[in-house]
Amino acid sequence: MRAFSVAVFSSLCVATAALAQSVTAPPVANPRPFEGHIVVKIAPQTSSDLLAISSIGETIWSCHIGVGPIEVQVSPAQRTALDQLGIPYTVWIDDVQALIDREQADLALGADADGFGERDDAWFTTYHPLPEIQAQLAAYATAYPAIVTPISAGTSLQGRPLSGIRIRTPDLPGNLAADRPMVLFAGGQHAREWVNPATVMYIADRLLREYGTNPRTTAILNTAEILIIPVQNPDGYEWTWATGGNRLWRKNRRDNGNGTIGVDLNRNWGYEWGGLGASTTPSNDTYRGPTAFSEPETQVMRDLITSLPRLKGHIDFHSYSQLILSPYGYTIDVPSDNPIFTVLNNTMAQGIASIHGMTYIGGPSYT
């Protein structure tokens, strides 16, 4: 297996929304803060148009922010201001709060909380708070002791573990487990993106349940060692579960000391830190932090990754925009192994389309 860059970020880009609350504050007083909010599709034709739209608010959902189609969340007052700009738009989501309320109602109905059994997908019929994710990881280690080892990358700012599992099958003739390449699947850097911890957990679940019965899955696990870290931002993730009013929180829970909360962990990594797409404004949802690796969550993930000499691949899952992103993000240049990424991107996109009929676009993050 040819070694390819560890900086594989097969990401689904993320929405932005500004919610600043204190680390120690109780849940927000208004449990329905997005009453009357809509999401519009709008296509600024000039940089002046874009600047005018941006001045209305920071809640731009699109990964790409520039001239051309973007999606913007607006309050009733912001919609009035948008109308006054005279830039045409269409309403894409007519009630953001209703979607959050519906999700909260579905969560209240519950599901099979342990959900663990032979070919039992009940656990994946709903989203789960952090303690249930951690319990499910522990259940995998109990159910598959020969191939699963619990791991923790370290702890978060507020002392929560970044829990995971290592999946490593026994030695085979001429195929020592200690020589196999490693692949890391991680999710949950952005707190509100609940679907990507669920996706990472589902990957682990399928691999474990199908090992020894599905030839393709068995071949994968006899060829590579898999690491699973479903929630890299446990403090932020827990905060989104505190009340429905926190549902769109994105960052970690760092008290920035100026009345704002949170650093965007996805902008806090050291390589080319502080470049395009990273804000220096602490209240902004893409705030990069005061220094590279200023946050314990990125520090422990850095230390985990650099401690793994056999690590050959890393997919960091995000949600929104239906994109498969590969290096680089900081420059229009592409890495020397870009042809490998092109094959990977296209293969994943084709697989998604063939099974789900959904269109994903693959390519370097910068584009």
TIRO-991045 format. One record per residue (C-alpha): residue in three letters; y, x, z; residue number from 0. Coordinates in steps of 0.05 Angstrom, whole numbers, plus 5000, padded with zeros to 4 digits. Layout:
// TIRO-991045
NODE  residu    c2    c1    c3  num
NODE     ALA     Y     X     Z  NUM
...
***
This chain:
// TIRO-991045
NODE  residu    c2    c1    c3  num
NODE     MET  5000  5000  5000    0
NODE     ARG  5065  5031  4978    1
NODE     ALA  5116  5037  5034    2
NODE     PHE  5178  4995  5019    3
NODE     SER  5243  4992  5057    4
NODE     VAL  5239  4964  5127    5
NODE     ALA  5306  4930  5112    6
NODE     VAL  5271  4872  5078    7
NODE     PHE  5311  4811  5099    8
NODE     SER  5282  4751  5064    9
NODE     SER  5335  4706  5091   10
NODE     LEU  5358  4635  5082   11
NODE     CYS  5433  4641  5093   12
NODE     VAL  5466  4605  5149   13
NODE     ALA  5518  4554  5164   14
NODE     THR  5580  4570  5205   15
NODE     ALA  5609  4528  5261   16
NODE     ALA  5655  4547  5318   17
NODE     LEU  5634  4524  5388   18
NODE     ALA  5660  4568  5444   19
NODE     GLN  5635  4553  5515   20
NODE     SER  5628  4596  5577   21
NODE     VAL  5562  4629  5594   22
NODE     THR  5562  4595  5662   23
NODE     ALA  5594  4530  5641   24
NODE     PRO  5555  4465  5647   25
NODE     PRO  5535  4428  5583   26
NODE     VAL  5595  4405  5543   27
NODE     ALA  5630  4342  5568   28
NODE     ASN  5628  4310  5499   29
NODE     PRO  5555  4302  5479   30
NODE     ARG  5576  4278  5409   31
NODE     PRO  5628  4329  5387   32
NODE     PHE  5617  4317  5313   33
NODE     GLU  5634  4244  5311   34
NODE     GLY  5663  4228  5243   35
NODE     HIS  5647  4296  5214   36
NODE     ILE  5623  4300  5142   37
NODE     VAL  5601  4356  5096   38
NODE     VAL  5634  4359  5028   39
NODE     LYS  5617  4398  4966   40
NODE     ILE  5680  4429  4937   41
NODE     ALA  5693  4480  4882   42
NODE     PRO  5756  4521  4893   43
NODE     GLN  5780  4548  4826   44
NODE     THR  5826  4603  4851   45
NODE     SER  5832  4648  4911   46
NODE     SER  5892  4606  4932   47
NODE     ASP  5848  4544  4932   48
NODE     LEU  5797  4581  4975   49
NODE     LEU  5850  4605  5024   50
NODE     ALA  5878  4535  5030   51
NODE     ILE  5808  4506  5044   52
NODE     SER  5793  4561  5095   53
NODE     SER  5858  4548  5131   54
NODE     ILE  5834  4477  5147   55
NODE     GLY  5776  4503  5189   56
NODE     GLU  5722  4555  5195   57
NODE     THR  5662  4508  5186   58
NODE     ILE  5639  4531  5118   59
NODE     TRP  5564  4520  5111   60
NODE     SER  5553  4560  5047   61
NODE     CYS  5524  4630  5047   62
NODE     HIS  5570  4647  4989   63
NODE     ILE  5643  4639  5007   64
NODE     GLY  5686  4648  4946   65
NODE     VAL  5712  4616  4883   66
NODE     GLY  5659  4566  4861   67
NODE     PRO  5619  4511  4895   68
NODE     ILE  5616  4513  4971   69
NODE     GLU  5598  4463  5025   70
NODE     VAL  5648  4452  5081   71
NODE     GLN  5641  4411  5145   72
NODE     VAL  5705  4375  5163   73
NODE     SER  5729  4330  5219   74
NODE     PRO  5768  4266  5203   75
NODE     ALA  5834  4303  5212   76
NODE     GLN  5810  4361  5169   77
NODE     ARG  5788  4312  5116   78
NODE     THR  5859  4284  5114   79
NODE     ALA  5885  4354  5106   80
NODE     LEU  5834  4367  5051   81
NODE     ASP  5856  4305  5014   82
NODE     GLN  5927  4329  5016   83
NODE     LEU  5907  4393  4981   84
NODE     GLY  5887  4352  4920   85
NODE     ILE  5825  4393  4906   86
NODE     PRO  5768  4347  4883   87
NODE     TYR  5706  4343  4926   88
NODE     THR  5644  4300  4936   89
NODE     VAL  5614  4278  5002   90
NODE     TRP  5546  4310  5012   91
NODE     ILE  5531  4290  5085   92
NODE     ASP  5568  4229  5107   93
NODE     ASP  5554  4234  5182   94
NODE     VAL  5537  4301  5215   95
NODE     GLN  5533  4270  5285   96
NODE     ALA  5484  4217  5261   97
NODE     LEU  5436  4272  5238   98
NODE     ILE  5441  4307  5306   99
NODE     ASP  5431  4241  5343  100
NODE     ARG  5370  4225  5301  101
NODE     GLU  5340  4293  5316  102
NODE     GLN  5353  4284  5390  103
NODE     ALA  5319  4216  5388  104
NODE     ASP  5259  4246  5352  105
NODE     LEU  5255  4301  5405  106
NODE     ALA  5257  4249  5460  107
NODE     LEU  5196  4215  5431  108
NODE     GLY  5159  4281  5441  109
NODE     ALA  5095  4305  5409  110
NODE     ASP  5031  4338  5432  111
NODE     ALA  5063  4391  5475  112
NODE     ASP  5003  4437  5478  113
NODE     GLY  4977  4416  5411  114
NODE     PHE  4928  4473  5410  115
NODE     GLY  4860  4459  5383  116
NODE     GLU  4815  4471  5323  117
NODE     ARG  4854  4455  5260  118
NODE     ASP  4904  4416  5303  119
NODE     ASP  4974  4416  5273  120
NODE     ALA  5004  4370  5325  121
NODE     TRP  5046  4426  5356  122
NODE     PHE  5083  4432  5290  123
NODE     THR  5104  4358  5286  124
NODE     THR  5167  4372  5327  125
NODE     TYR  5213  4429  5348  126
NODE     HIS  5201  4464  5415  127
NODE     PRO  5247  4495  5468  128
NODE     LEU  5237  4567  5486  129
NODE     PRO  5188  4558  5544  130
NODE     GLU  5141  4519  5499  131
NODE     ILE  5144  4572  5445  132
NODE     GLN  5128  4625  5497  133
NODE     ALA  5071  4583  5524  134
NODE     GLN  5043  4575  5454  135
NODE     LEU  5046  4651  5443  136
NODE     ALA  5007  4659  5508  137
NODE     ALA  4957  4607  5484  138
NODE     TYR  4944  4647  5421  139
NODE     ALA  4929  4709  5463  140
NODE     THR  4880  4669  5506  141
NODE     ALA  4846  4636  5446  142
NODE     TYR  4840  4699  5404  143
NODE     PRO  4834  4757  5455  144
NODE     ALA  4797  4802  5406  145
NODE     ILE  4855  4804  5356  146
NODE     VAL  4918  4782  5393  147
NODE     THR  4959  4822  5443  148
NODE     PRO  5022  4794  5476  149
NODE     ILE  5084  4837  5466  150
NODE     SER  5157  4835  5486  151
NODE     ALA  5212  4873  5450  152
NODE     GLY  5254  4871  5513  153
NODE     THR  5301  4823  5546  154
NODE     SER  5365  4787  5526  155
NODE     LEU  5434  4790  5556  156
NODE     GLN  5414  4735  5605  157
NODE     GLY  5346  4765  5620  158
NODE     ARG  5301  4724  5575  159
NODE     PRO  5244  4760  5540  160
NODE     LEU  5241  4769  5465  161
NODE     SER  5168  4749  5466  162
NODE     GLY  5117  4758  5411  163
NODE     ILE  5046  4776  5392  164
NODE     ARG  5011  4831  5355  165
NODE     ILE  4953  4811  5309  166
NODE     ARG  4905  4868  5298  167
NODE     THR  4834  4859  5274  168
NODE     PRO  4777  4908  5292  169
NODE     ASP  4761  4972  5255  170
NODE     LEU  4719  4967  5192  171
NODE     PRO  4680  5022  5157  172
NODE     GLY  4731  5067  5125  173
NODE     ASN  4786  5020  5148  174
NODE     LEU  4812  5039  5217  175
NODE     ALA  4860  4989  5248  176
NODE     ALA  4904  5046  5272  177
NODE     ASP  4916  5068  5200  178
NODE     ARG  4937  5000  5172  179
NODE     PRO  5009  4986  5151  180
NODE     MET  5048  4939  5196  181
NODE     VAL  5091  4879  5177  182
NODE     LEU  5141  4845  5224  183
NODE     PHE  5158  4771  5218  184
NODE     ALA  5218  4753  5260  185
NODE     GLY  5264  4693  5267  186
NODE     GLY  5316  4660  5311  187
NODE     GLN  5374  4709  5307  188
NODE     HIS  5419  4649  5297  189
NODE     ALA  5410  4599  5353  190
NODE     ARG  5417  4534  5315  191
NODE     GLU  5367  4551  5260  192
NODE     TRP  5308  4518  5294  193
NODE     VAL  5265  4516  5232  194
NODE     ASN  5256  4591  5227  195
NODE     PRO  5224  4603  5295  196
NODE     ALA  5179  4545  5277  197
NODE     THR  5163  4578  5210  198
NODE     VAL  5147  4645  5243  199
NODE     MET  5101  4609  5293  200
NODE     TYR  5067  4572  5236  201
NODE     ILE  5053  4638  5200  202
NODE     ALA  5020  4664  5263  203
NODE     ASP  4981  4599  5271  204
NODE     ARG  4954  4599  5200  205
NODE     LEU  4934  4672  5203  206
NODE     LEU  4896  4663  5268  207
NODE     ARG  4862  4597  5252  208
NODE     GLU  4839  4620  5183  209
NODE     TYR  4816  4690  5200  210
NODE     GLY  4742  4695  5185  211
NODE     THR  4740  4629  5146  212
NODE     ASN  4792  4636  5092  213
NODE     PRO  4777  4697  5048  214
NODE     ARG  4850  4710  5030  215
NODE     THR  4874  4705  5102  216
NODE     THR  4816  4748  5126  217
NODE     ALA  4833  4801  5073  218
NODE     ILE  4906  4802  5096  219
NODE     LEU  4889  4814  5169  220
NODE     ASN  4837  4866  5151  221
NODE     THR  4890  4902  5110  222
NODE     ALA  4952  4899  5153  223
NODE     GLU  4973  4892  5225  224
NODE     ILE  5022  4835  5238  225
NODE     LEU  5077  4830  5290  226
NODE     ILE  5108  4763  5307  227
NODE     ILE  5176  4755  5343  228
NODE     PRO  5197  4682  5334  229
NODE     VAL  5262  4680  5375  230
NODE     GLN  5308  4741  5374  231
NODE     ASN  5366  4703  5407  232
NODE     PRO  5333  4667  5465  233
NODE     ASP  5398  4655  5504  234
NODE     GLY  5432  4622  5444  235
NODE     TYR  5370  4583  5426  236
NODE     GLU  5364  4555  5497  237
NODE     TRP  5438  4537  5494  238
NODE     THR  5427  4494  5432  239
NODE     TRP  5376  4455  5473  240
NODE     ALA  5423  4443  5532  241
NODE     THR  5454  4381  5501  242
NODE     GLY  5463  4354  5431  243
NODE     GLY  5535  4378  5436  244
NODE     ASN  5511  4450  5432  245
NODE     ARG  5466  4438  5373  246
NODE     LEU  5507  4479  5323  247
NODE     TRP  5516  4540  5367  248
NODE     ARG  5501  4603  5326  249
NODE     LYS  5515  4667  5365  250
NODE     ASN  5487  4697  5429  251
NODE     ARG  5520  4681  5496  252
NODE     ARG  5563  4744  5506  253
NODE     ASP  5627  4730  5546  254
NODE     ASN  5678  4766  5502  255
NODE     GLY  5728  4767  5559  256
NODE     ASN  5783  4730  5522  257
NODE     GLY  5759  4659  5529  258
NODE     THR  5710  4663  5472  259
NODE     ILE  5635  4668  5474  260
NODE     GLY  5583  4702  5431  261
NODE     VAL  5568  4756  5381  262
NODE     ASP  5534  4743  5314  263
NODE     LEU  5471  4784  5324  264
NODE     ASN  5459  4786  5249  265
NODE     ARG  5526  4823  5242  266
NODE     ASN  5513  4870  5301  267
NODE     TRP  5461  4917  5269  268
NODE     GLY  5483  4989  5260  269
NODE     TYR  5471  5004  5187  270
NODE     GLU  5538  4995  5150  271
NODE     TRP  5563  4956  5211  272
NODE     GLY  5628  4919  5203  273
NODE     GLY  5629  4912  5127  274
NODE     LEU  5636  4851  5083  275
NODE     GLY  5618  4785  5114  276
NODE     ALA  5629  4807  5186  277
NODE     SER  5689  4783  5226  278
NODE     THR  5730  4822  5277  279
NODE     THR  5754  4757  5309  280
NODE     PRO  5714  4741  5372  281
NODE     SER  5720  4666  5363  282
NODE     ASN  5691  4670  5293  283
NODE     ASP  5618  4652  5282  284
NODE     THR  5607  4717  5244  285
NODE     TYR  5639  4761  5298  286
NODE     ARG  5606  4829  5293  287
NODE     GLY  5616  4851  5365  288
NODE     PRO  5658  4908  5392  289
NODE     THR  5610  4962  5368  290
NODE     ALA  5546  4968  5328  291
NODE     PHE  5486  4949  5371  292
NODE     SER  5531  4926  5428  293
NODE     GLU  5482  4870  5444  294
NODE     PRO  5417  4879  5482  295
NODE     GLU  5381  4833  5433  296
NODE     THR  5396  4878  5373  297
NODE     GLN  5384  4940  5415  298
NODE     VAL  5313  4920  5435  299
NODE     MET  5296  4899  5364  300
NODE     ARG  5322  4965  5338  301
NODE     ASP  5280  5002  5389  302
NODE     LEU  5218  4962  5372  303
NODE     ILE  5227  4975  5297  304
NODE     THR  5240  5049  5304  305
NODE     SER  5179  5057  5350  306
NODE     LEU  5132  5033  5295  307
NODE     PRO  5119  5090  5245  308
NODE     ARG  5070  5047  5207  309
NODE     LEU  5119  4990  5196  310
NODE     LYS  5125  4978  5121  311
NODE     GLY  5154  4909  5116  312
NODE     HIS  5202  4864  5156  313
NODE     ILE  5221  4793  5138  314
NODE     ASP  5277  4764  5180  315
NODE     PHE  5277  4688  5172  316
NODE     HIS  5341  4647  5171  317
NODE     SER  5355  4577  5148  318
NODE     TYR  5403  4544  5098  319
NODE     SER  5418  4557  5025  320
NODE     GLN  5346  4566  4998  321
NODE     LEU  5353  4640  4984  322
NODE     ILE  5306  4699  4987  323
NODE     LEU  5350  4759  5002  324
NODE     SER  5332  4833  4994  325
NODE     PRO  5374  4897  5002  326
NODE     TYR  5430  4910  4997  327
NODE     GLY  5483  4866  5029  328
NODE     TYR  5539  4917  5039  329
NODE     THR  5543  4942  4967  330
NODE     ILE  5531  4918  4896  331
NODE     ASP  5485  4979  4887  332
NODE     VAL  5410  4966  4892  333
NODE     PRO  5358  5010  4928  334
NODE     SER  5311  5055  4889  335
NODE     ASP  5253  5009  4903  336
NODE     ASN  5290  4947  4878  337
NODE     PRO  5235  4932  4826  338
NODE     ILE  5187  4921  4884  339
NODE     PHE  5236  4873  4917  340
NODE     THR  5245  4836  4851  341
NODE     VAL  5170  4824  4847  342
NODE     LEU  5167  4802  4919  343
NODE     ASN  5227  4756  4912  344
NODE     ASN  5200  4724  4848  345
NODE     THR  5130  4716  4877  346
NODE     MET  5156  4681  4939  347
NODE     ALA  5202  4636  4898  348
NODE     GLN  5146  4617  4851  349
NODE     GLY  5099  4603  4908  350
NODE     ILE  5149  4557  4942  351
NODE     ALA  5163  4521  4876  352
NODE     SER  5089  4512  4860  353
NODE     ILE  5072  4482  4928  354
NODE     HIS  5135  4445  4949  355
NODE     GLY  5174  4436  4884  356
NODE     MET  5235  4469  4917  357
NODE     THR  5278  4520  4881  358
NODE     TYR  5294  4584  4918  359
NODE     ILE  5336  4639  4887  360
NODE     GLY  5317  4712  4901  361
NODE     GLY  5358  4775  4895  362
NODE     PRO  5400  4827  4931  363
NODE     SER  5441  4798  4988  364
NODE     TYR  5506  4824  4959  365
NODE     THR  5499  4780  4898  366
***
